[in-house]
């Protein structure tokens, strides 16, 4: 079981800002979306790896999928068990990535930006559209706690924290939001130049 507290939330936000964002900044320059992911050890919150969207190479290489691809390219002797890891996604995983996280055996994931954020703030509506059109799942309709995994919204957990902790976490989130707003602008300006089916 993962203890969700201010230390964990702060560390997840640090990984987004310091490990995922630099990769994403490079990625959007070549036409990739702003989504990224990372894996951390549950034991000490150390980073195993961070990745970002690589759809210009393959439309399946969403941030989470690229992260899993890189993870399974590690030598087996060096690769931690998924049960020992925290899965961090910058954005709430789409149906493809939800399935991949499940099939890979992770028992958790955390995300910062919601599906609604992806649609409204990032002008990328495909996550919600696919859930609705293919699976008949309305926004927020999938089970966030189930027999396979538990998931948490970092923003939601931060808003539920004690007032002094909440203020610090929300300040971190605001900084990250500003960064992603800029990254999204870069992506939107170049959208369509790369051969991504659902740009």
C-alpha positions as CSV (number, residue, x, y, z in Angstrom):
1,X,0.0,0.0,0.0
2,X,1.3,3.5,-0.8
3,X,1.1,6.2,1.8
4,X,-0.1,9.3,0.0
5,X,1.3,12.3,1.9
6,X,3.0,15.6,1.3
7,X,6.4,14.1,0.9
8,X,5.2,11.8,-1.9
9,X,3.2,14.5,-3.6
10,X,6.1,17.0,-3.5
11,X,8.5,14.4,-4.9
12,X,6.1,13.6,-7.7
13,X,5.8,17.2,-8.6
14,X,9.6,17.6,-8.5
15,X,10.0,14.7,-10.9
16,X,7.5,16.3,-13.3
17,X,9.3,19.6,-13.1
18,X,12.9,18.4,-13.2
19,X,12.9,15.1,-15.0
20,X,9.9,14.9,-17.3
21,X,9.6,18.6,-18.4
22,X,13.1,18.8,-19.9
23,X,12.4,15.7,-22.1
24,X,9.0,17.1,-23.0
25,X,10.5,20.5,-24.0
26,X,12.7,18.6,-26.5
27,X,9.9,16.4,-27.6
28,X,7.5,19.2,-28.5
29,X,10.2,20.9,-30.6
30,X,9.9,17.9,-32.9
31,X,6.1,17.8,-33.0
32,X,5.3,15.5,-30.1
33,X,2.5,16.0,-27.6
34,X,3.1,17.2,-24.0
35,X,2.4,14.0,-22.2
36,X,5.1,12.3,-20.1
37,X,5.6,9.6,-17.4
38,X,8.1,8.3,-14.9
39,X,8.7,5.4,-12.6
40,X,9.9,5.8,-9.0
41,X,10.7,3.2,-6.4
42,X,8.2,2.9,-3.6
43,X,10.9,2.3,-1.1
44,X,12.8,5.6,-1.3
45,X,11.1,7.6,-4.1
46,X,14.2,7.4,-6.3
47,X,13.7,7.8,-10.0
48,X,14.0,4.7,-12.1
49,X,13.4,6.5,-15.4
50,X,11.4,9.4,-17.0
51,X,10.1,9.6,-20.6
52,X,8.0,11.7,-22.8
53,X,5.6,11.4,-25.8
54,X,7.3,10.0,-28.9
55,X,4.4,9.8,-31.3
56,X,6.4,11.2,-34.2
57,X,8.3,7.8,-34.2
58,X,5.2,5.7,-33.5
59,X,1.6,6.9,-32.8
60,X,1.5,4.3,-29.9
61,X,4.4,5.9,-28.1
62,X,2.4,8.0,-25.7
63,X,4.3,9.2,-22.7
64,X,3.3,6.2,-20.6
65,X,3.8,3.8,-23.5
66,X,7.3,5.2,-24.2
67,X,8.1,4.9,-20.5
68,X,7.0,1.2,-20.5
69,X,8.9,0.6,-23.7
70,X,12.1,2.0,-22.2
71,X,11.5,0.1,-18.9
72,X,11.2,-3.3,-20.6
73,X,14.3,-2.5,-22.7
74,X,16.3,-2.5,-19.4
75,X,18.3,-5.7,-18.7
76,X,16.0,-8.0,-16.6
77,X,18.6,-8.1,-13.8
78,X,18.4,-4.3,-13.5
79,X,14.7,-3.9,-13.9
80,X,12.7,-3.6,-10.6
81,X,9.4,-5.5,-10.2
82,X,6.4,-3.3,-11.1
83,X,5.0,-4.1,-7.7
84,X,7.9,-2.1,-6.2
85,X,7.2,1.0,-8.3
86,X,5.1,4.1,-8.5
87,X,3.8,5.0,-11.9
88,X,3.6,8.7,-12.5
89,X,1.8,10.3,-15.5
90,X,1.7,14.0,-16.2
91,X,-1.8,13.6,-17.6
92,X,-4.5,11.2,-16.7
93,X,-3.8,8.1,-18.9
94,X,-5.9,7.4,-22.0
95,X,-7.6,4.1,-22.6
96,X,-4.5,2.7,-24.3
97,X,-2.2,3.7,-21.5
98,X,-4.7,2.6,-18.8
99,X,-4.7,-0.9,-20.4
100,X,-0.9,-0.9,-20.7
101,X,-0.3,0.0,-17.1
102,X,-2.7,-2.8,-16.1
103,X,-1.1,-5.4,-18.4
104,X,2.3,-4.5,-17.1
105,X,1.2,-5.3,-13.5
106,X,1.4,-1.9,-11.9
107,X,-0.8,-1.6,-8.8
108,X,-1.0,2.2,-8.9
109,X,-0.6,5.4,-10.9
110,X,-0.6,9.1,-10.1
111,X,-1.4,12.0,-12.5
112,X,-1.5,15.8,-12.4
113,X,-3.7,16.9,-15.3
114,X,-7.1,15.3,-15.8
115,X,-8.8,14.1,-19.0
116,X,-10.8,17.3,-18.9
117,X,-7.6,19.4,-18.6
118,X,-6.2,17.6,-21.7
119,X,-9.4,18.6,-23.6
120,X,-9.9,22.1,-22.3
121,X,-6.4,23.4,-21.4
122,X,-4.4,21.4,-24.0
123,X,-6.9,21.2,-26.9
124,X,-6.4,17.4,-27.0
125,X,-9.8,15.9,-26.7
126,X,-9.0,12.3,-27.8
127,X,-8.8,10.7,-24.4
128,X,-12.4,11.6,-23.5
129,X,-13.7,11.1,-27.1
130,X,-12.3,7.5,-27.3
131,X,-13.6,6.6,-23.9
132,X,-17.0,7.8,-24.9
133,X,-17.2,6.6,-28.5
134,X,-15.4,3.2,-28.2
135,X,-16.2,2.2,-24.6
136,X,-19.3,4.2,-23.8
137,X,-17.6,5.6,-20.7
138,X,-18.5,9.1,-19.8
139,X,-16.0,11.6,-18.3
140,X,-14.7,10.2,-14.9
141,X,-16.6,7.0,-15.5
142,X,-13.8,4.4,-15.3
143,X,-13.1,2.8,-12.0
144,X,-10.2,4.7,-10.3
145,X,-9.9,2.0,-7.6
146,X,-10.3,-1.5,-8.9
147,X,-8.9,-5.1,-8.6
148,X,-5.8,-4.1,-10.6
149,X,-4.8,-0.7,-9.3
150,X,-5.5,2.4,-7.4
151,X,-5.1,5.8,-9.0
152,X,-4.8,9.3,-7.5
153,X,-5.1,12.8,-8.8
154,X,-2.1,14.8,-7.5
155,X,-4.1,18.0,-7.6
156,X,-7.0,16.3,-5.8
157,X,-4.7,15.0,-3.0
158,X,-3.0,18.3,-2.7
159,X,-6.3,20.2,-2.3
160,X,-7.2,17.8,0.5
161,X,-3.9,18.4,2.4
162,X,-3.6,20.5,5.5
163,X,-3.7,24.3,4.8
164,X,0.1,25.0,5.1
165,X,1.0,21.9,3.0
166,X,-1.7,22.6,0.5
167,X,-0.4,26.1,-0.1
168,X,3.1,24.8,-0.9
169,X,1.9,22.0,-3.1
170,X,-0.5,24.3,-5.0
171,X,2.3,26.7,-5.6
172,X,4.4,23.9,-7.1
173,X,1.4,22.9,-9.3
174,X,0.9,26.5,-10.5
175,X,4.5,26.7,-11.6
176,X,4.2,23.4,-13.5
177,X,0.9,24.5,-15.0
178,X,2.6,27.7,-16.4
179,X,5.4,25.5,-17.9
180,X,2.9,23.2,-19.6
181,X,0.9,26.1,-20.9
182,X,4.0,27.2,-22.7
183,X,4.8,23.7,-23.9
184,X,1.2,23.3,-25.1
185,X,1.5,26.5,-27.2
186,X,4.6,25.1,-28.9
187,X,2.9,21.9,-29.7
188,X,-0.3,23.6,-30.9
189,X,1.8,25.9,-33.2
190,X,3.4,22.9,-34.9
191,X,0.4,20.5,-34.8
192,X,-0.2,18.8,-38.1
193,X,3.4,19.0,-39.3
194,X,4.2,15.6,-37.9
195,X,2.4,12.4,-39.1
196,X,0.4,11.7,-36.0
197,X,-3.1,10.3,-36.8
198,X,-4.8,11.9,-33.8
199,X,-2.8,15.2,-33.5
